[in-house]
Amino acid sequence: MTPVTNTTAPAVGIGPFSRSDLIVLIGALVLTVGAGVTAFVPSGQVVPFVLSAGAVALLASVVGRSVDQLGDRFGPGATGVLQSALGNLPELFIALFALRAGLVTVVQAALIGSILANLLLVLGLSFVVGGLKHGVQRLDSHRARETAVLMVLSVAAMLVPSLTALMHTPAEGHETTLSVITSVVLLVLFFVGLPGSLRRHRSSDAGARPGSSDEAVVREEAESEAEGPHWPLWLALGMLVASAAGAAFVSDWFVRALEPAMATFHISEAFAGLVIVAIAGNAVENVVGIQLAAQNRAEYAFSVIINSPLQIALVLAPLLVILSTTLGLTPLTLVFPPMLVVSVALAVLLAVFITFDGESTWMEGATLLGLYALIAASFWWG
């Protein structure tokens, strides 16, 4: 996940903090304390889960705001690097604690669920909201095609180990080794693009590297409309460290509360990972993407939304595979159950087909939402 804050509202607050900063910080503090208390004091099975899920979402927003403030000093290219490195911290922590608890199915479903939630749910909502309010919205057709192709390639590479197992190739039985090799290749592809992204000017930043430049452009455009307060460097670094540490603790509490909540609501591990964990981990970014579409900034909304699944495929999933084997956790491989493979393939193909022409309508958004609802329903039982 890569949260990008919307600073178009007038900055009214206290000291270096805008009003929205204060709301998010206070909310994150209250929910984190509440999640900590309920994690160690008997309080039922639902309350700890709800509080920890909300705390994860708000702490992700604080991480994003801290990165934005650091990016103001280092430029859009460096901001993109920071966003990619730190924006997925809450999701990374949740996955690591889940693997420690042996919830491999939850982690695999959450990885695919994050891709599905962005490509179908959030993109669909942004198309519906933007289309109903503004009619046909235009995307940069060249950038849309370029991003769509990269999306197909990255997800296809991530699914190669699954295909070798499903098709009973000679590589079957060597899924762990193949998953590590695939992860290294994906991470290398990601890091190869970093120097070029750092060198590019703002005008060419868009599409330079997944998850970075378009978000930097969004920030710059927003700041040109309404300049918000700047945090001192020490404050930005301090907030980043504090929110990242808080996300680590809350993620542990979230995973502890997840299993009792699944039992209470009779939710399968697959559905919990595919829908609940995926949406909680991307909550803030999802809201921003829909807000941008409502403001008739469809191109930026598309960039923010589509770059999240790119980061999942290129960075988060490979990193989890490597860390699970090196840290002695329950091993995670890129061999996904057949239904997850088919679901993500359908989602990518439909999203690419819809966006390839560089236009979006509310009906196309409704189509994406319909497919997401069907896939989510199919995993309710497991």
C-alpha positions as CSV (number, residue, x, y, z in Angstrom):
1,M,0.0,0.0,0.0
2,T,1.2,3.5,-0.7
3,P,-0.9,6.2,1.0
4,V,-0.9,9.7,-0.7
5,T,-2.5,12.5,1.2
6,N,-4.8,15.0,-0.4
7,T,-3.8,18.5,0.6
8,T,-6.1,20.5,-1.6
9,A,-8.2,21.6,1.4
10,P,-7.1,24.8,3.1
11,A,-4.5,24.2,5.8
12,V,-6.1,25.1,9.2
13,G,-4.5,23.6,12.3
14,I,-2.0,24.0,15.0
15,G,1.7,24.8,14.4
16,P,3.1,22.5,11.7
17,F,0.0,20.3,11.6
18,S,-3.0,21.0,9.4
19,R,-6.5,20.2,10.5
20,S,-6.5,16.9,8.6
21,D,-3.1,16.0,10.1
22,L,-4.5,16.5,13.6
23,I,-7.6,14.4,12.9
24,V,-5.5,11.5,11.6
25,L,-2.9,11.8,14.4
26,I,-5.4,11.9,17.2
27,G,-7.5,9.1,15.6
28,A,-4.4,7.0,15.2
29,L,-3.3,7.6,18.8
30,V,-6.8,6.8,20.3
31,L,-7.3,3.6,18.2
32,T,-3.7,2.4,18.9
33,V,-4.1,2.8,22.6
34,G,-7.6,1.2,22.4
35,A,-6.2,-1.7,20.4
36,G,-3.3,-2.2,22.9
37,V,-5.7,-2.2,25.8
38,T,-8.1,-4.7,24.3
39,A,-5.3,-6.9,23.1
40,F,-4.4,-7.7,26.7
41,V,-7.7,-7.1,28.6
42,P,-10.6,-9.5,28.0
43,S,-13.0,-7.5,25.8
44,G,-14.7,-10.0,23.5
45,Q,-13.7,-11.1,20.1
46,V,-14.9,-8.3,17.9
47,V,-13.8,-5.0,19.6
48,P,-10.0,-5.8,19.4
49,F,-10.3,-6.7,15.8
50,V,-12.2,-3.5,14.8
51,L,-9.9,-1.2,16.8
52,S,-6.7,-2.8,15.5
53,A,-8.0,-2.7,11.9
54,G,-8.8,1.0,12.2
55,A,-5.5,1.7,13.9
56,V,-3.6,0.0,11.0
57,A,-5.4,2.2,8.5
58,L,-4.7,5.5,10.3
59,L,-1.1,4.6,11.1
60,A,-0.6,3.9,7.4
61,S,-1.9,7.4,6.7
62,V,0.7,8.8,9.2
63,V,3.5,6.9,7.4
64,G,2.3,8.4,4.1
65,R,2.1,11.9,5.5
66,S,5.6,11.6,7.0
67,V,7.0,10.4,3.7
68,D,5.3,13.3,1.9
69,Q,7.0,15.8,4.2
70,L,10.4,14.2,3.6
71,G,9.7,14.2,-0.1
72,D,9.3,18.0,0.0
73,R,13.0,18.2,0.7
74,F,14.4,15.4,-1.4
75,G,12.3,15.9,-4.6
76,P,9.7,13.8,-6.3
77,G,12.1,11.0,-7.4
78,A,13.4,10.4,-3.9
79,T,9.8,10.7,-2.6
80,G,8.8,7.8,-4.9
81,V,11.7,5.7,-3.4
82,L,10.5,6.5,0.1
83,Q,6.9,5.7,-0.8
84,S,7.8,2.4,-2.3
85,A,10.1,1.5,0.6
86,L,7.8,2.6,3.5
87,G,4.3,2.8,2.2
88,N,3.7,-0.9,2.5
89,L,5.1,-1.2,6.0
90,P,1.7,-2.0,7.7
91,E,0.9,-4.6,5.1
92,L,4.4,-6.1,5.5
93,F,4.1,-6.3,9.3
94,I,0.6,-7.9,9.1
95,A,1.9,-10.5,6.7
96,L,5.0,-11.3,8.7
97,F,3.0,-11.7,12.0
98,A,0.5,-13.8,10.1
99,L,3.3,-16.1,8.8
100,R,4.6,-16.4,12.3
101,A,1.2,-17.6,13.3
102,G,1.1,-20.1,10.4
103,L,-1.7,-18.3,8.5
104,V,-0.2,-18.9,5.1
105,T,-3.6,-19.0,3.4
106,V,-4.4,-15.5,4.8
107,V,-1.2,-14.0,3.5
108,Q,-1.5,-15.5,0.1
109,A,-5.2,-14.4,-0.1
110,A,-4.2,-10.9,1.2
111,L,-1.6,-10.5,-1.5
112,I,-4.0,-11.4,-4.3
113,G,-6.8,-9.5,-2.5
114,S,-4.8,-6.3,-2.5
115,I,-4.4,-6.6,-6.2
116,L,-8.1,-7.4,-6.7
117,A,-9.3,-4.7,-4.4
118,N,-7.3,-2.0,-6.3
119,L,-8.0,-3.3,-9.8
120,L,-11.7,-4.0,-9.3
121,L,-13.1,-2.4,-6.1
122,V,-11.3,0.9,-5.9
123,L,-10.8,1.4,-9.6
124,G,-14.5,0.5,-10.1
125,L,-15.6,2.9,-7.5
126,S,-13.5,5.7,-8.9
127,F,-14.9,5.1,-12.4
128,V,-18.5,5.1,-11.0
129,V,-18.1,8.2,-8.9
130,G,-16.2,10.1,-11.6
131,G,-18.4,8.9,-14.4
132,L,-21.7,9.8,-12.7
133,K,-20.4,13.2,-11.7
134,H,-18.4,14.2,-14.8
135,G,-19.3,11.8,-17.6
136,V,-16.6,10.2,-19.7
137,Q,-13.2,10.8,-18.0
138,R,-10.0,10.9,-20.0
139,L,-6.8,9.1,-19.0
140,D,-3.4,9.6,-20.6
141,S,-3.8,6.8,-23.2
142,H,-0.1,6.2,-23.6
143,R,0.5,6.1,-19.8
144,A,-2.6,3.8,-19.4
145,R,-1.3,1.4,-22.0
146,E,2.2,1.4,-20.5
147,T,1.0,0.9,-17.0
148,A,-1.4,-1.8,-18.1
149,V,1.3,-3.8,-19.9
150,L,3.6,-3.5,-16.8
151,M,0.7,-4.7,-14.7
152,V,0.2,-7.8,-16.9
153,L,3.9,-8.6,-16.9
154,S,4.5,-8.2,-13.2
155,V,1.5,-10.3,-12.2
156,A,2.3,-12.9,-14.8
157,A,5.8,-13.3,-13.4
158,M,4.5,-13.6,-9.9
159,L,2.1,-16.4,-11.0
160,V,4.7,-18.5,-12.9
161,P,5.4,-20.8,-9.9
162,S,1.7,-21.4,-9.6
163,L,1.4,-22.3,-13.2
164,T,4.3,-24.8,-13.0
165,A,2.5,-26.6,-10.2
166,L,-1.0,-26.5,-11.8
167,M,0.4,-27.8,-15.1
168,H,2.5,-30.5,-13.5
169,T,5.7,-29.4,-15.2
170,P,9.1,-30.8,-14.2
171,A,9.5,-27.8,-11.9
172,E,6.7,-29.2,-9.7
173,G,8.2,-30.0,-6.3
174,H,10.7,-27.2,-6.5
175,E,8.2,-24.4,-5.8
176,T,10.2,-22.9,-2.9
177,T,13.3,-22.5,-5.0
178,L,11.4,-21.2,-8.0
179,S,9.5,-18.7,-5.8
180,V,12.8,-17.3,-4.4
181,I,14.2,-17.1,-8.0
182,T,11.1,-15.3,-9.2
183,S,11.2,-13.0,-6.2
184,V,14.8,-12.0,-6.9
185,V,14.0,-11.3,-10.5
186,L,11.0,-9.1,-9.6
187,L,13.0,-7.1,-7.0
188,V,15.9,-6.7,-9.5
189,L,13.4,-5.3,-12.1
190,F,12.1,-2.9,-9.5
191,F,15.5,-1.6,-8.4
192,V,16.8,-1.3,-12.0
193,G,14.2,1.4,-12.5
194,L,15.2,3.5,-9.4
195,P,18.2,5.4,-10.8
196,G,16.2,6.5,-13.8
197,S,13.3,7.6,-11.6
198,L,15.6,9.7,-9.4
199,R,17.1,11.4,-12.5
200,R,13.9,12.2,-14.3
201,H,12.4,15.7,-14.2
202,R,8.8,16.1,-13.0
203,S,7.4,16.2,-16.5
204,S,8.8,12.8,-17.3
205,D,8.3,11.4,-13.9
206,A,4.9,10.0,-14.7
207,G,5.2,6.3,-15.4
208,A,8.9,6.2,-14.8
209,R,8.6,3.6,-12.1
210,P,5.6,2.0,-10.5
211,G,4.4,3.5,-7.3
212,S,6.5,6.7,-7.4
213,S,6.4,9.4,-9.9
214,D,2.6,9.7,-10.5
215,E,2.0,10.0,-6.8
216,A,4.7,12.8,-6.6
217,V,2.9,14.6,-9.4
218,V,-0.3,14.3,-7.5
219,R,1.3,15.9,-4.5
220,E,2.9,18.7,-6.5
221,E,-0.4,19.5,-8.2
222,A,-2.2,19.5,-4.9
223,E,0.4,21.7,-3.3
224,S,0.2,24.2,-6.2
225,E,-3.5,24.6,-5.4
226,A,-3.1,25.0,-1.6
227,E,0.2,25.0,0.2
228,G,0.0,23.1,3.5
229,P,2.3,23.5,6.5
230,H,5.7,21.9,6.4
231,W,7.0,19.8,9.2
232,P,10.5,20.3,10.4
233,L,12.9,17.6,9.3
234,W,13.2,16.2,12.9
235,L,9.4,16.0,13.2
236,A,8.9,14.2,9.9
237,L,11.6,11.7,10.8
238,G,10.2,11.3,14.3
239,M,6.7,10.8,13.1
240,L,7.8,8.3,10.5
241,V,9.7,6.2,13.1
242,A,6.9,6.4,15.6
243,S,4.2,5.5,13.1
244,A,6.3,2.6,11.7
245,A,6.9,1.3,15.2
246,G,3.3,1.6,16.1
247,A,2.3,-0.2,12.9
248,A,4.5,-3.1,13.9
249,F,2.8,-3.5,17.3
250,V,-0.7,-2.9,16.0
251,S,-0.2,-5.4,13.2
252,D,0.7,-8.1,15.8
253,W,-2.5,-7.2,17.7
254,F,-4.5,-7.3,14.5
255,V,-3.3,-10.8,13.6
256,R,-4.0,-12.0,17.2
257,A,-7.6,-10.6,16.9
258,L,-8.1,-12.0,13.4
259,E,-8.5,-15.6,14.3
260,P,-11.1,-15.1,17.0
261,A,-13.0,-12.7,14.7
262,M,-13.0,-15.2,11.9
263,A,-14.4,-17.8,14.3
264,T,-17.1,-15.4,15.6
265,F,-18.3,-14.4,12.1
266,H,-17.7,-17.8,10.6
267,I,-15.3,-16.3,8.0
268,S,-12.8,-18.5,6.2
269,E,-9.1,-17.7,6.1
270,A,-9.3,-17.2,2.3
271,F,-12.1,-14.6,2.6
272,A,-10.4,-12.9,5.6
273,G,-7.2,-12.4,3.6
274,L,-8.9,-11.7,0.2
275,V,-11.3,-9.0,1.5
276,I,-10.8,-7.9,5.1
277,V,-7.1,-7.7,5.4
278,A,-6.7,-6.4,1.8
279,I,-9.2,-3.6,2.3
280,A,-7.9,-2.7,5.8
281,G,-4.3,-2.4,4.5
282,N,-5.3,-0.2,1.6
283,A,-8.1,1.9,3.2
284,V,-6.4,5.3,3.1
285,E,-5.1,5.0,-0.4
286,N,-8.5,3.8,-1.6
287,V,-10.2,6.9,-0.3
288,V,-7.7,9.2,-1.9
289,G,-8.1,7.5,-5.3
290,I,-11.9,7.9,-5.2
291,Q,-11.6,11.5,-4.1
292,L,-9.3,12.3,-7.0
293,A,-11.8,10.8,-9.4
294,A,-14.6,12.8,-7.9
295,Q,-12.5,16.0,-8.5
296,N,-12.3,15.0,-12.2
297,R,-8.6,14.2,-11.9
298,A,-9.1,10.7,-13.4
299,E,-5.6,10.4,-14.7
300,Y,-4.1,10.9,-11.3
301,A,-6.7,8.7,-9.6
302,F,-5.8,5.9,-12.1
303,S,-2.1,6.3,-11.4
304,V,-2.5,6.2,-7.6
305,I,-4.8,3.2,-7.7
306,I,-3.0,1.1,-10.3
307,N,0.5,1.6,-8.8
308,S,-0.5,-0.2,-5.6
309,P,-1.0,-3.6,-7.2
310,L,2.2,-3.0,-9.1
311,Q,4.1,-2.6,-5.8
312,I,2.4,-5.7,-4.4
313,A,3.6,-7.8,-7.3
314,L,7.1,-6.2,-7.7
315,V,8.1,-5.6,-4.1
316,L,5.8,-6.8,-1.3
317,A,5.2,-10.4,-2.4
318,P,8.8,-11.1,-3.4
319,L,10.1,-9.5,-0.1
320,L,7.7,-11.7,1.9
321,V,8.9,-14.8,0.1
322,I,12.6,-14.0,0.9
323,L,12.0,-12.9,4.5
324,S,9.8,-16.0,5.3
325,T,12.7,-18.3,4.4
326,T,15.5,-16.2,6.0
327,L,13.7,-15.4,9.3
328,G,12.5,-18.9,10.0
329,L,8.8,-18.2,9.6
330,T,6.3,-20.4,7.9
331,P,7.6,-20.5,4.3
332,L,5.6,-18.5,1.8
333,T,5.7,-19.5,-1.8
334,L,4.2,-18.0,-4.9
335,V,2.2,-21.1,-5.5
336,F,-1.4,-19.9,-5.1
337,P,-4.5,-22.0,-5.1
338,P,-6.1,-22.3,-8.6
339,M,-9.1,-20.1,-7.8
340,L,-6.8,-17.2,-6.7
341,V,-4.8,-17.6,-9.9
342,V,-7.9,-17.5,-12.0
343,S,-9.4,-14.6,-10.1
344,V,-6.3,-12.3,-10.4
345,A,-5.9,-13.3,-14.1
346,L,-9.5,-12.3,-14.8
347,A,-9.1,-9.0,-12.8
348,V,-6.0,-8.0,-14.7
349,L,-7.4,-8.8,-18.1
350,L,-10.7,-6.9,-17.4
351,A,-8.9,-3.9,-16.0
352,V,-6.5,-3.8,-18.9
353,F,-9.2,-4.2,-21.5
354,I,-11.2,-1.3,-19.9
355,T,-8.4,1.2,-19.4
356,F,-6.5,0.5,-22.6
357,D,-8.4,3.1,-24.6
358,G,-7.5,5.8,-22.2
359,E,-11.2,6.5,-21.2
360,S,-13.4,5.5,-18.3
361,T,-17.2,5.5,-17.8
362,W,-19.4,4.7,-14.9
363,M,-20.7,1.6,-16.6
364,E,-17.1,0.2,-16.9
365,G,-16.7,0.9,-13.2
366,A,-19.9,-1.0,-12.4
367,T,-18.5,-3.9,-14.4
368,L,-15.4,-4.0,-12.3
369,L,-17.5,-3.8,-9.1
370,G,-19.7,-6.7,-10.3
371,L,-16.7,-9.0,-10.9
372,Y,-15.2,-8.1,-7.5
373,A,-18.5,-8.9,-5.7
374,L,-18.7,-12.3,-7.5
375,I,-15.1,-13.2,-6.6
376,A,-15.5,-12.1,-3.0
377,A,-18.7,-14.2,-2.7
378,S,-17.0,-17.3,-4.1
379,F,-14.4,-17.2,-1.3
380,W,-16.8,-16.8,1.6
381,W,-16.8,-20.5,2.3
382,G,-13.0,-20.9,1.8
